[in-house]
Amino acid sequence: MERIKIEATRFMSLWARFAQDRSGNVMMLFGLAMIPVLGLVGAAVDYSRATTMRTMLNAAIDSAALMAARDATKLSDAQLRERVNGWIRASLHGDAADGFSGATVTIDRTGRTINISAKASLTASLTQLIGQDAIQISSSSQSSWGTNTIELALVLDNTGSMASSGKMDALKTASLDLLKIMKEATSEPDQIKISIVPFSTRVILDTSYKDASWLRWDQTQTQESCSGHGRNYSCTTTTTTISKNSWQGCVADRDKNYDVQDGDGGGTNASAYPADFCDAYSPSSQAKVMPLTSNWDALTQRINAMTPVGATNVTIGAAWGMATLSPGAPFTEAKPLATPRLKKFMILLTDGDNTKNRFEGDGSSSNPNIDARTKLACANAQTAGIVVYTVRVMDGNRDLLKACASDAGKYFEVTAASQLSPIFKQIASEISAVRLTM
């Protein structure tokens, strides 16, 4: 223990003499110690310079991206890249101008986007003392040009109950008002395309589709004919299978679970669309489905052709609304959902409860099993990226239609037919506003 005390005393004495020494060795050590200190100070200075440089480069690239979007339709890709680099250089000065060597410009004319990325090198000052010769700065920006395109399906209840309280006349007026707003919002060809899906228990297609591969021809109809009197009275039952020659355009629900999905209708009999007999629940006088089009005269004529007939199957309306918004069969007018700057919408309107589909229902009483199919169809539409608006016209399953809407703000309820036009105008204004660049 005594030895430890002696050594400690000796060490403290040496340290005191070292601290008091003003000879060259101490200055040399001090100089060596200052190198990392200066390096750290230099790093702080260079970091501040780099921050200023990055801010300037960000602003230059953002500005160039906006100007590139403005001139994208007027210039070739090569001209646009040259302009972008010129705009960036003109916006830089000092360290940023010295360190900028050029930008990478990626132009997607299908998606109407321009991506700009650039790097600049800042020559370090005192930071070089700790081995950092330069600091790399990077920045990127994206812009787009043009307008969004819109595909809209009008899925409209055309059942017999729409004849009461002026509902069908009000629906026609409201639909024509919507078409007018959408037409006036169009600034380029095919920017807004609309389909019309009138529905009852079935939908009606033009019979020119009779040779389509996605139709199936196995539905039957049983009829009873009687003759004679008294003991000679007798009845005969006849079963007839639908044929292309007898087909009037009616199409029934697909097999479950295809009935609540959009599909190409090919490959298997189960996935095909059943060509069917028309009847009192869906007469041949019902207006036909119109695929997506920007032919405003044709759309107007189809709205005016709507007639209130038949019973209610909202599921088939929703399913065919999806079909018109899909690029696969049965219709091919729609673009893929992933198409840049494309928005898809559906307006689903009804005034009644589900009463009959291909599988069940009596055509007059509300059927909860059909409601369940409708809910699945609406869910599939939303999953597919379609924004769904629903409109309840005085009657119908409120909870079901609320569930079918994409959100609470997309559900509307009218208590008088006269309220339809203001609501359709509101929806049309919301949808048409989406055409603007976002």
Beta strands, then each sheet from edge to edge (+ up, - down):
strand 1: 100-108
strand 2: 113-123
strand 3: 134-144
strand 4: 149-157
strand 5: 192-199
strand 6: 203-204
strand 7: 215-216
strand 8: 220-227
strand 9: 234-241
strand 10: 250-251
strand 11: 273-274
strand 12: 290-293
strand 13: 342-350
strand 14: 386-393
strand 15: 411-414
sheet 1: 1+ 2- 3+
sheet 2: 12+ 5- 4- 13- 14- 15-
sheet 3: 6+ 10-
sheet 4: 7+ 11+
sheet 5: 8+ 9-
end
